[in-house]
Amino acid sequence: MVDLDRFADEWGPEKIVQVYDTSTGMRGILVIDNTALGPGKGGIRMTPTVNIDEVFRLARVMTWKCALAELPFGGAKSGIIADPKNMPKEEKLGLVRAFAIALKPLSPSQYVAAPDINTGEEEMAVYALANGSLNSCTGKPSSMCVRPSEKCGLPHEYGSTAYGVLNVIKVASEYVGLDLTKAKVAIDGFGNVGSTLVKYLAEYGVRVVAVSDSKGCIYNPDGLDHEKLRKVKADKGSVVNYEHGQILRHGEIFELPVDILVPASIPDVINDENVDKIQARIVVEAANIPMKYEMEKVLHERGVLIMPDILANAGGVISSYAEYIGENPEKMFEMIKERIIKNTRLILAESIRNKVPPRETALEIAQKRVKEAMKRRKTI
């Protein structure tokens, strides 16, 4: 039995669902937070530790993220409780298949899925086919179409989230007077978002000096080569096998003397233990909920500019919307750039004018949009 009192407020959640499949052992969680603007949108993460509290926090982030990006989606999130690292592929896909079938009564009518930690385009293909509707999820393979040459998949492997983060970094750097060509960047996480962001920054002439994954951190103040990093990660399983750099503990990446820090991995990596050790001038939240708001306030009071997740990593959900309405990759990237730059400039201008952290401004804008939609729904 879920204790709803721990979560319930004026915004939601509308539904907290737990599902179980006896044949596969699949245990899953879905939180539909708010659907005032449209069906709840949010990815499926697969980890052994995912729980209702985490999924709710992520669903609430999606409520604000979709509203801030002016998308006709509400907020939702889901999780499958499993450790896929040493799991045969068919077993993993079997869990996704069972999850999709279990959620048929709610997806796609109230929930539209997407990739997240340990799920990608292959899992989305399985989800859509098992669910019976190609509109039940986004992030599908590019070959997967509703009709030939129309409304095909836009997998997150295209790098949509990282592209949004790149544009936030550009605008935020302008606001603090930081020359990106002379900046040092550290990126925590080398999955789809982190690895693609390293590539984008290199192409833009920005020096990435540290990258971490679950095994540790590689640091070279002269910069890291993104192609060599990708090859080392693919061939040897971790960035710590990169030859030209100092190997550090994973947590040490948050203590390095860098200009920009990008958490792009799991929740709460910035916490009471390391918040006072951060030296970066800008923190860009490429991951969802990489720190609690209390940590953001600590950094803000020290003069660190925090670009919140509901803005910084919205490239992924904007890409999802582009796929949902049948746009092609070129148009998708245009939409991300336009919306991310517009919202980043708006939020920074208002935050500076009102002398409040960017998250407060972003939340105010998002909450106003959701509240207006909730009022409209009540009058229908």
NULO-966522 format. One record per residue (C-alpha): residue number from 1; residue in three letters; x negated, y, z. Coordinates in nm, 2 decimals, decimal comma, padded with zeros to 4 digits, always signed. Example, Ala and Ser with C-alpha at 12.3 -4.5 7.8 and 13.67 -1.06 7.14 Angstrom:
BEGIN
  nr rest      x      y      z
   1  ALA -01,23 -00,45 +00,78
   2  SER -01,37 -00,11 +00,71
! end
This chain:
BEGIN
  nr rest      x      y      z
   1  MET +00,00 +00,00 +00,00
   2  VAL -00,14 +00,34 -00,11
   3  ASP -00,13 +00,62 +00,15
   4  LEU +00,01 +00,89 -00,08
   5  ASP -00,02 +01,15 +00,20
   6  ARG -00,40 +01,15 +00,14
   7  PHE -00,35 +01,28 -00,22
   8  ALA -00,01 +01,44 -00,26
   9  ASP +00,02 +01,82 -00,32
  10  GLU +00,21 +02,05 -00,54
  11  TRP +00,03 +01,92 -00,85
  12  GLY +00,06 +01,55 -00,81
  13  PRO -00,02 +01,27 -00,84
  14  GLU +00,28 +01,14 -01,03
  15  LYS +00,18 +00,78 -01,02
  16  ILE -00,08 +00,56 -00,86
  17  VAL -00,08 +00,21 -01,02
  18  GLN -00,27 -00,10 -00,93
  19  VAL -00,27 -00,40 -01,16
  20  TYR -00,40 -00,75 -01,14
  21  ASP -00,43 -01,03 -01,40
  22  THR -00,45 -01,39 -01,26
  23  SER -00,60 -01,54 -01,57
  24  THR -00,90 -01,31 -01,60
  25  GLY -00,93 -01,17 -01,25
  26  MET -00,89 -00,82 -01,38
  27  ARG -00,83 -00,56 -01,11
  28  GLY -00,74 -00,22 -01,23
  29  ILE -00,64 +00,13 -01,11
  30  LEU -00,45 +00,40 -01,29
  31  VAL -00,38 +00,75 -01,15
  32  ILE -00,15 +00,97 -01,36
  33  ASP -00,19 +01,30 -01,19
  34  ASN +00,02 +01,56 -01,38
  35  THR +00,20 +01,54 -01,72
  36  ALA +00,35 +01,89 -01,73
  37  LEU +00,14 +01,97 -02,04
  38  GLY +00,17 +01,62 -02,20
  39  PRO +00,07 +01,26 -02,14
  40  GLY -00,21 +01,21 -01,89
  41  LYS -00,55 +01,19 -02,06
  42  GLY -00,85 +01,02 -01,91
  43  GLY -01,11 +00,75 -01,96
  44  ILE -01,15 +00,40 -01,83
  45  ARG -01,46 +00,34 -01,62
  46  MET -01,58 +00,00 -01,53
  47  THR -01,79 -00,03 -01,21
  48  PRO -01,79 -00,26 -00,91
  49  THR -01,73 +00,04 -00,67
  50  VAL -01,45 +00,23 -00,85
  51  ASN -01,16 +00,29 -00,61
  52  ILE -00,84 +00,48 -00,58
  53  ASP -01,00 +00,79 -00,42
  54  GLU -01,26 +00,82 -00,70
  55  VAL -01,00 +00,77 -00,97
  56  PHE -00,77 +01,03 -00,82
  57  ARG -01,04 +01,28 -00,80
  58  LEU -01,13 +01,22 -01,16
  59  ALA -00,76 +01,24 -01,27
  60  ARG -00,73 +01,58 -01,10
  61  VAL -01,04 +01,70 -01,28
  62  MET -00,87 +01,59 -01,61
  63  THR -00,55 +01,79 -01,52
  64  TRP -00,76 +02,11 -01,50
  65  LYS -00,99 +02,02 -01,78
  66  CYS -00,71 +01,97 -02,03
  67  ALA -00,53 +02,28 -01,92
  68  LEU -00,85 +02,49 -01,94
  69  ALA -00,91 +02,36 -02,29
  70  GLU -00,55 +02,44 -02,39
  71  LEU -00,47 +02,09 -02,49
  72  PRO -00,13 +01,92 -02,49
  73  PHE -00,25 +01,66 -02,24
  74  GLY -00,20 +01,62 -01,87
  75  GLY -00,45 +01,46 -01,63
  76  ALA -00,51 +01,09 -01,56
  77  LYS -00,79 +00,84 -01,51
  78  SER -00,83 +00,47 -01,47
  79  GLY -01,08 +00,21 -01,36
  80  ILE -01,15 -00,16 -01,38
  81  ILE -01,32 -00,30 -01,07
  82  ALA -01,61 -00,51 -01,22
  83  ASP -01,98 -00,51 -01,27
  84  PRO -02,04 -00,55 -01,65
  85  LYS -02,42 -00,54 -01,64
  86  ASN -02,47 -00,92 -01,64
  87  MET -02,13 -01,01 -01,77
  88  PRO -02,09 -01,18 -02,11
  89  LYS -01,94 -00,94 -02,37
  90  GLU -01,63 -01,15 -02,42
  91  GLU -01,56 -01,16 -02,05
  92  LYS -01,59 -00,78 -02,03
  93  LEU -01,36 -00,73 -02,33
  94  GLY -01,12 -00,98 -02,18
  95  LEU -01,09 -00,75 -01,88
  96  VAL -01,02 -00,45 -02,10
  97  ARG -00,76 -00,65 -02,30
  98  ALA -00,58 -00,76 -01,98
  99  PHE -00,58 -00,40 -01,85
 100  ALA -00,43 -00,27 -02,18
 101  ILE -00,15 -00,53 -02,17
 102  ALA -00,08 -00,45 -01,80
 103  LEU -00,05 -00,07 -01,88
 104  LYS +00,19 -00,11 -02,18
 105  PRO +00,48 +00,03 -01,99
 106  LEU +00,29 +00,35 -01,93
 107  SER +00,05 +00,38 -02,22
 108  PRO +00,07 +00,57 -02,45
 109  SER +00,40 +00,72 -02,33
 110  GLN +00,24 +00,86 -02,01
 111  TYR -00,12 +00,77 -02,03
 112  VAL -00,37 +00,80 -02,32
 113  ALA -00,70 +00,62 -02,24
 114  ALA -01,06 +00,70 -02,35
 115  PRO -01,42 +00,57 -02,29
 116  ASP -01,60 +00,64 -01,97
 117  ILE -01,87 +00,47 -01,77
 118  ASN -01,95 +00,13 -01,92
 119  THR -01,68 +00,15 -02,19
 120  GLY -01,72 +00,27 -02,54
 121  GLU -01,57 +00,25 -02,89
 122  GLU -01,57 -00,14 -02,89
 123  GLU -01,37 -00,14 -02,57
 124  MET -01,13 +00,12 -02,71
 125  ALA -01,07 -00,09 -03,02
 126  VAL -00,98 -00,39 -02,79
 127  TYR -00,75 -00,17 -02,57
 128  ALA -00,56 -00,02 -02,87
 129  LEU -00,50 -00,36 -03,03
 130  ALA -00,40 -00,53 -02,71
 131  ASN -00,17 -00,24 -02,62
 132  GLY -00,01 -00,24 -02,96
 133  SER -00,05 +00,13 -03,04
 134  LEU -00,34 +00,31 -03,19
 135  ASN -00,22 +00,62 -03,01
 136  SER -00,28 +00,45 -02,67
 137  CYS -00,64 +00,56 -02,66
 138  THR -00,90 +00,78 -02,83
 139  GLY -01,27 +00,72 -02,88
 140  LYS -01,19 +00,43 -03,12
 141  PRO -01,44 +00,32 -03,39
 142  SER -01,44 +00,55 -03,69
 143  SER -01,32 +00,26 -03,91
 144  MET -01,00 +00,22 -03,70
 145  CYS -00,72 +00,42 -03,87
 146  VAL -00,35 +00,46 -03,83
 147  ARG -00,33 +00,48 -04,20
 148  PRO -00,61 +00,45 -04,46
 149  SER -00,83 +00,76 -04,47
 150  GLU -00,61 +00,93 -04,21
 151  LYS -00,61 +00,97 -03,83
 152  CYS -00,92 +00,75 -03,78
 153  GLY -01,12 +00,70 -03,47
 154  LEU -01,37 +00,96 -03,34
 155  PRO -01,59 +00,75 -03,11
 156  HIS -01,76 +00,94 -02,82
 157  GLU -02,08 +00,80 -02,95
 158  TYR -02,07 +01,09 -03,20
 159  GLY -02,19 +01,30 -02,91
 160  SER -01,89 +01,53 -02,85
 161  THR -01,94 +01,57 -02,48
 162  ALA -02,31 +01,65 -02,51
 163  TYR -02,23 +01,90 -02,78
 164  GLY -01,99 +02,08 -02,55
 165  VAL -02,26 +02,08 -02,27
 166  LEU -02,51 +02,23 -02,52
 167  ASN -02,28 +02,52 -02,59
 168  VAL -02,22 +02,58 -02,22
 169  ILE -02,60 +02,59 -02,17
 170  LYS -02,65 +02,84 -02,45
 171  VAL -02,38 +03,08 -02,31
 172  ALA -02,48 +03,04 -01,95
 173  SER -02,85 +03,11 -02,03
 174  GLU -02,75 +03,43 -02,20
 175  TYR -02,56 +03,55 -01,89
 176  VAL -02,86 +03,50 -01,66
 177  GLY -03,12 +03,63 -01,91
 178  LEU -03,29 +03,30 -01,96
 179  ASP -03,49 +03,24 -02,28
 180  LEU -03,40 +02,88 -02,37
 181  THR -03,71 +02,83 -02,58
 182  LYS -03,92 +02,89 -02,26
 183  ALA -03,68 +02,70 -02,02
 184  LYS -03,74 +02,37 -01,85
 185  VAL -03,45 +02,13 -01,83
 186  ALA -03,39 +01,81 -01,62
 187  ILE -03,12 +01,57 -01,70
 188  ASP -02,99 +01,31 -01,45
 189  GLY -02,85 +01,02 -01,65
 190  PHE -02,95 +00,88 -01,99
 191  GLY -02,62 +00,73 -02,11
 192  ASN -02,43 +00,85 -02,41
 193  VAL -02,40 +01,21 -02,28
 194  GLY -02,75 +01,25 -02,13
 195  SER -02,94 +01,08 -02,42
 196  THR -02,75 +01,28 -02,68
 197  LEU -02,80 +01,61 -02,49
 198  VAL -03,18 +01,55 -02,49
 199  LYS -03,16 +01,52 -02,87
 200  TYR -02,95 +01,83 -02,91
 201  LEU -03,18 +02,03 -02,69
 202  ALA -03,49 +01,92 -02,87
 203  GLU -03,33 +02,02 -03,20
 204  TYR -03,26 +02,36 -03,05
 205  GLY -03,62 +02,40 -02,93
 206  VAL -03,55 +02,35 -02,56
 207  ARG -03,80 +02,16 -02,35
 208  VAL -03,66 +01,86 -02,15
 209  VAL -03,92 +01,79 -01,88
 210  ALA -03,74 +01,52 -01,67
 211  VAL -03,49 +01,25 -01,73
 212  SER -03,36 +00,98 -01,49
 213  ASP -03,15 +00,66 -01,50
 214  SER -03,06 +00,41 -01,23
 215  LYS -03,42 +00,28 -01,22
 216  GLY -03,59 +00,61 -01,16
 217  CYS -03,71 +00,94 -01,31
 218  ILE -03,98 +01,02 -01,57
 219  TYR -04,13 +01,37 -01,54
 220  ASN -04,37 +01,56 -01,77
 221  PRO -04,38 +01,94 -01,73
 222  ASP -04,50 +01,96 -02,09
 223  GLY -04,19 +01,80 -02,22
 224  LEU -04,05 +01,46 -02,32
 225  ASP -04,00 +01,32 -02,68
 226  HIS -03,63 +01,23 -02,72
 227  GLU -03,70 +00,97 -02,99
 228  LYS -03,96 +00,79 -02,78
 229  LEU -03,73 +00,81 -02,48
 230  ARG -03,44 +00,64 -02,67
 231  LYS -03,67 +00,37 -02,80
 232  VAL -03,82 +00,30 -02,45
 233  LYS -03,47 +00,29 -02,30
 234  ALA -03,35 +00,05 -02,57
 235  ASP -03,65 -00,18 -02,57
 236  LYS -03,75 -00,18 -02,20
 237  GLY -03,43 -00,09 -02,02
 238  SER -03,53 +00,23 -01,84
 239  VAL -03,68 +00,57 -01,91
 240  VAL -03,94 +00,50 -01,64
 241  ASN -04,13 +00,30 -01,90
 242  TYR -04,20 +00,61 -02,10
 243  GLU -04,58 +00,63 -02,12
 244  HIS -04,66 +01,00 -02,10
 245  GLY -04,53 +01,12 -01,77
 246  GLN -04,51 +01,08 -01,39
 247  ILE -04,27 +00,81 -01,25
 248  LEU -04,06 +00,94 -00,96
 249  ARG -03,77 +00,81 -00,75
 250  HIS -03,43 +00,87 -00,91
 251  GLY -03,34 +01,13 -00,65
 252  GLU -03,65 +01,34 -00,70
 253  ILE -03,52 +01,48 -01,02
 254  PHE -03,30 +01,71 -00,82
 255  GLU -03,60 +01,86 -00,65
 256  LEU -03,81 +01,95 -00,96
 257  PRO -03,91 +02,31 -01,05
 258  VAL -03,68 +02,35 -01,35
 259  ASP -03,46 +02,63 -01,49
 260  ILE -03,16 +02,41 -01,58
 261  LEU -03,04 +02,09 -01,40
 262  VAL -02,78 +01,87 -01,58
 263  PRO -02,62 +01,60 -01,37
 264  ALA -02,48 +01,36 -01,63
 265  SER -02,44 +01,03 -01,44
 266  ILE -02,21 +00,94 -01,15
 267  PRO -02,01 +01,13 -00,88
 268  ASP -02,17 +01,31 -00,58
 269  VAL -02,54 +01,29 -00,69
 270  ILE -02,58 +01,64 -00,54
 271  ASN -02,49 +01,62 -00,17
 272  ASP -02,59 +01,72 +00,18
 273  GLU -02,93 +01,54 +00,15
 274  ASN -03,06 +01,72 -00,16
 275  VAL -02,86 +02,04 -00,21
 276  ASP -03,11 +02,25 -00,03
 277  LYS -03,40 +02,11 -00,24
 278  ILE -03,26 +02,22 -00,58
 279  GLN -03,47 +02,48 -00,75
 280  ALA -03,28 +02,52 -01,08
 281  ARG -03,13 +02,86 -01,17
 282  ILE -02,84 +02,69 -01,35
 283  VAL -02,66 +02,36 -01,29
 284  VAL -02,44 +02,24 -01,57
 285  GLU -02,20 +01,96 -01,47
 286  ALA -02,21 +01,72 -01,77
 287  ALA -02,07 +01,44 -01,54
 288  ASN -01,74 +01,45 -01,36
 289  ILE -01,75 +01,55 -00,99
 290  PRO -02,13 +01,53 -00,96
 291  MET -02,09 +01,72 -00,63
 292  LYS -01,81 +01,83 -00,40
 293  TYR -01,70 +02,19 -00,40
 294  GLU -01,87 +02,25 -00,06
 295  MET -02,21 +02,18 -00,23
 296  GLU -02,12 +02,42 -00,52
 297  LYS -02,05 +02,69 -00,27
 298  VAL -02,39 +02,63 -00,10
 299  LEU -02,57 +02,67 -00,43
 300  HIS -02,36 +02,97 -00,53
 301  GLU -02,45 +03,15 -00,21
 302  ARG -02,82 +03,10 -00,31
 303  GLY -02,76 +03,26 -00,65
 304  VAL -02,75 +02,93 -00,85
 305  LEU -02,51 +02,95 -01,14
 306  ILE -02,28 +02,64 -01,14
 307  MET -02,10 +02,55 -01,46
 308  PRO -01,82 +02,32 -01,34
 309  ASP -01,72 +01,99 -01,49
 310  ILE -01,38 +02,10 -01,60
 311  LEU -01,55 +02,34 -01,84
 312  ALA -01,89 +02,19 -01,91
 313  ASN -01,80 +01,84 -02,02
 314  ALA -01,47 +01,92 -02,19
 315  GLY -01,62 +01,84 -02,53
 316  GLY -01,51 +01,48 -02,48
 317  VAL -01,14 +01,55 -02,43
 318  ILE -01,14 +01,81 -02,71
 319  SER -01,28 +01,54 -02,93
 320  SER -01,00 +01,31 -02,81
 321  TYR -00,74 +01,57 -02,91
 322  ALA -00,90 +01,61 -03,25
 323  GLU -00,87 +01,23 -03,30
 324  TYR -00,52 +01,23 -03,16
 325  ILE -00,40 +01,48 -03,43
 326  GLY -00,60 +01,32 -03,71
 327  GLU -00,90 +01,56 -03,76
 328  ASN -01,23 +01,45 -03,91
 329  PRO -01,57 +01,48 -03,73
 330  GLU -01,66 +01,81 -03,88
 331  LYS -01,34 +01,97 -03,77
 332  MET -01,38 +01,81 -03,43
 333  PHE -01,72 +01,97 -03,37
 334  GLU -01,59 +02,31 -03,48
 335  MET -01,31 +02,28 -03,23
 336  ILE -01,55 +02,19 -02,95
 337  LYS -01,78 +02,48 -03,03
 338  GLU -01,50 +02,74 -03,06
 339  ARG -01,31 +02,64 -02,74
 340  ILE -01,61 +02,58 -02,52
 341  ILE -01,78 +02,91 -02,61
 342  LYS -01,46 +03,10 -02,57
 343  ASN -01,38 +02,95 -02,23
 344  THR -01,74 +02,98 -02,10
 345  ARG -01,76 +03,35 -02,19
 346  LEU -01,41 +03,41 -02,04
 347  ILE -01,49 +03,23 -01,71
 348  LEU -01,84 +03,39 -01,67
 349  ALA -01,71 +03,74 -01,74
 350  GLU -01,42 +03,70 -01,48
 351  SER -01,65 +03,53 -01,23
 352  ILE -01,90 +03,81 -01,24
 353  ARG -01,63 +04,08 -01,23
 354  ASN -01,46 +03,92 -00,93
 355  LYS -01,78 +03,80 -00,77
 356  VAL -01,66 +03,44 -00,73
 357  PRO -01,80 +03,11 -00,84
 358  PRO -01,71 +03,00 -01,19
 359  ARG -01,51 +02,71 -01,06
 360  GLU -01,27 +02,94 -00,88
 361  THR -01,21 +03,13 -01,20
 362  ALA -01,17 +02,82 -01,41
 363  LEU -00,93 +02,67 -01,16
 364  GLU -00,72 +02,98 -01,14
 365  ILE -00,68 +02,98 -01,52
 366  ALA -00,60 +02,61 -01,54
 367  GLN -00,36 +02,61 -01,25
 368  LYS -00,17 +02,90 -01,39
 369  ARG -00,12 +02,71 -01,72
 370  VAL -00,01 +02,40 -01,54
 371  LYS +00,23 +02,58 -01,31
 372  GLU +00,39 +02,76 -01,61
 373  ALA +00,44 +02,42 -01,78
 374  MET +00,59 +02,27 -01,46
 375  LYS +00,84 +02,55 -01,44
 376  ARG +00,94 +02,51 -01,81
 377  ARG +00,99 +02,13 -01,75
 378  LYS +01,22 +02,20 -01,46
 379  THR +01,44 +02,44 -01,67
 380  ILE +01,49 +02,18 -01,95
! end
